[in-house]
Amino acid sequence: MTHLLRSKGWIVALAVACLTVAGCEQKKGPGEYYLHGAQWITEDENDQAISNLTQIIHDQPDNVGAYVKRAEIKARLGRYEDALADLDQAIRLQPDNPEIFQRRSDIQAQFGQSDAAISDMNHVIRMRPHDDFALLKRALLSFEADRYHAAIIDLDKFIVARPDHESAYVLRGLCRSRMHQFQLAIADYNQALRLTPNSPHIFVSRAVAKHVLGQIDESIADFETALHLLNSSSRYAAHRYDQRRASIARWIQWMIEENQ
């Protein structure tokens, strides 16, 4: 059960957006990489792009955009320390730019630097106090760092501002489950399902909480609904969902056998 409760795959609609990668036939100069950024870059162009951006930085050492673009490419290549060094310099040049703090927070989170990532989101929220989604992002970082109480504080504020955002209820439910507040977690999952009634992931989360509370029949029913949704919707037809289907089916079988 722990792997179901802990799997970040069940957190709906909160994945951090990946850098877009698209090809382009024509040769691109430094200015074009600067203007269009990482979405122009294909796998075989990374070195060229970094070289071009490095030339821009050499010629224009105060060019914040070039540092940020180069950091994006380096992060996509897994060169997190180099990417962070570029963003550190960008922040030295523009210490009041919340976008750079947010990008650095994203890379720090990928690099496993939870405290630093949360600290940068604190800066973002101070600079953009009315940015509801910055609160949601910080809540996710807090959840991943096992700071559930802090995450719930941010989620409470976010939900007041955006009461129809189902993933906030899911994340708050996951926090409450980790804190063994299962009844409160179920209430959050119920609200999320009112907003998104065909989400198998939410049914699984609610099934886990109900199982812990000993609500076995209701838990089995939620697992069966989740499995039905995974099997019947073309959205979940891809093979990457096969393991989830198999896992849920095993849980259903195990729970039925245990309670016969």
N, C-alpha and C positions, 0 to 999 in steps of 0.2 A: 504493500500500500504506500510505503514511503516514496517510492519512485513516482507514483502517480501524483502525490501531493507536492513533491518537490520539482517535478519537471517543468521547466520554463516553457516547454512546448504548449502547455495548457493555458498560458497567459495570452489572452486574445487581443490582437490588434495593438500590441505594445512593442513589437520588434523595432529596433532602431533601423531606419532606412539605410540600405546599402548604397554605396556610390554607384551611379549608373555608368555602365561601360558600353559604348557603342563604337562601331568602326566608321572610318571615313577614308575614301580612296585617295584623295589628293594629299600632297605634302602640306604639312601645316607648320607655320613659323611660330616663333616665340609669342608674338602678340596674340595669335589665335588661341594658343593654349591658355594664355592669361585670361582672355575674354570668355572662353567657353568652358574651361576647367576640365575636371576628370571625366565628364561624360563623353568627351571626344576620344578618350585614350583606350586603345586596344592593348592586348597583352604584350605585343611585340613593340609597342611604342613607349613603354614606361621609361626606359633609359633616356630616350630622346626627349621626352616631356620633362623629366627631371633636369636634364642638361639645359634645355631651353629656359626653364624657370630659374635655374641657377645663374644663367647669363643675365636674365632680367634683374635678378637680385644684385649681381655684380655691378650692373650699370645703374640700377636704381635701388640703393640699399634701404630706402625707406618705403619700398613698395610692399605694403601689408598684404595685398591680394596675392602676390606671388608667393609669399611665405605660406599663406593659407592653402593655396592650390597645391604647392609642393608637399605640404603636410598630408593632404588628402591622398595623394598618390602613394606616398611612403607608407601611410597607414594601410592602404589597400594591399600593399606588398608585404605587410606584416612587420615593417620597420618602425615599430611604435616609438622607440626612444628617439630616433631621428625625427619622426613626425612631431613629437612633443617638443623637441628643441626648436623646430620651426615655429610652432604655435607660441612657445614662450617668447620668442623674438617678436612675433606679431603683437602679442599683448604688451610687450615693452613699448612698442611703437604706438599702440592704440589701447591704452589701459581702460578706456571707458566703452569699449565695443563689446556688447553682450554676445554677439554672434561668435566671436572668437573664443570666448570662455565656454560657450556651449559646444563648439566643435572640439575643444580640448577635453571637455568633460566626456564626450562620446569616446574619444580615443583612450582616455584614462580608464574608462569602464572596460573597454576591450582588452586593455593591458592588465586588468585586474587591480587597478589602483582605485578601490572604492572610495576611500576617504577623500582622495584628491578630486575624484569625479563629483562627489557630493559638494565639496567645497566650491568648485567652479560653478555648480548650479546655484549655490547660495549667492554668488556674485551676480549671476544672470537674474535671479529673482529680485535682488536689491535694485538692479538697474531697470528691470521690467516688472514692476510690482503687480501689474494687471495681466500678466501673461499666464493664463490658466494652465496651458500645456507645459510650461516650465515647472509648475507644481507637480503635474502628473509625471513628468520625466524624473524629477527628484524623488518622487514617491517610489518609482520603479527601482531607482538606484538604491534607495534605502531598503526596499524589500530584498534586493539581491545581496545586500550587505547584512541581512538579518536584523535590521533596525525597524521592526514592525510597528512599534508605537509611533516613531517619527513618520513612517510612511502613511499611517492612518490619519495623522494630523493633516498632512498635505491632501490626502484623498478626501477628507471631510470638506475641506475648503473647495476643492475642485468640484465635488458633487453639488455643493450649494450653487456654484456658478454654472455648472453644466449637468443638470440632473438627468439628461437623456443619453449620457455617454456610458454604455454598458460595461466597457472594459475597466472603468474605475471601480464599479461594484465588484467585478471579478477579482481585481487586484486586492481590494479591501477584504473581500471574502477569504482570499488566500492568506493575507496577513492574519486575519482572525483565526483561521484554521491553525496556523503555525503557533498562535498564542493559546490554542486550545479553547477558543471561544466559538465552539461549533454552532451553537444556535444562532449567534449573530452572523456567522459566516453563511449559514443557510439562508438567512434573511437577505443577505447581499446577493447570493446566487439567485434567489427567487426574483429579486428586482431586475437582475441582469437578464433573466429568462423572459421576463415581461417585455423587455426591450428587444431581445434577440431570441425568439422562442425556438429556433432551429439550430442552436449551437451545441454540438456534441461535447465540446470541451467543458462547457458550463455544467452540463448534466453530469459529467464525470466528476468534476469538483464537488458538486452537491452530493453525489452518490458516496464519495469518500467520507464527507462530513457525517452523513446519515449513518454510514456503517460504524463509525467511531461511537456514535450515540446509541448504537444498538437498534437502529430502525432498519432492520435487515430487509424486510419486504420492500420498503420504499427505496432502499439503496439498490436492490436488485432491479427494481422498475426503472430507476434512473440510468443504471448501467445498460439495461436493455434498450432504452430509448436512445442513448448515445450510440450504441452499436447499430441500431436501425438507421439513424441519421447518417452514420459513416458509410453504411452499405447502400443506401438508397439515393444519396445525392451525388450528382456528377462532380460536384466541387471536391469531393473527397475520394475520387476514383483513382488517383495517382498511387503508385506502389509505395510511396513514402508513408502512406497511412496504413499499410498492411500490418505493421508491427503494433500500432495502436489498436486495430481491430482485434488482432490475436490476443493482445494483453487483456482487453476488456472481456473478450469471450472466456478467457481462462478465469478471470475474477468471478464472472457470473457462475460458471460451473463450480468453482470452489465454494462460493457462498451457498449455492443450492445444496451441495453435498454436505457442508458443515451444518446445515440447519434442517436436514431431513429427520 
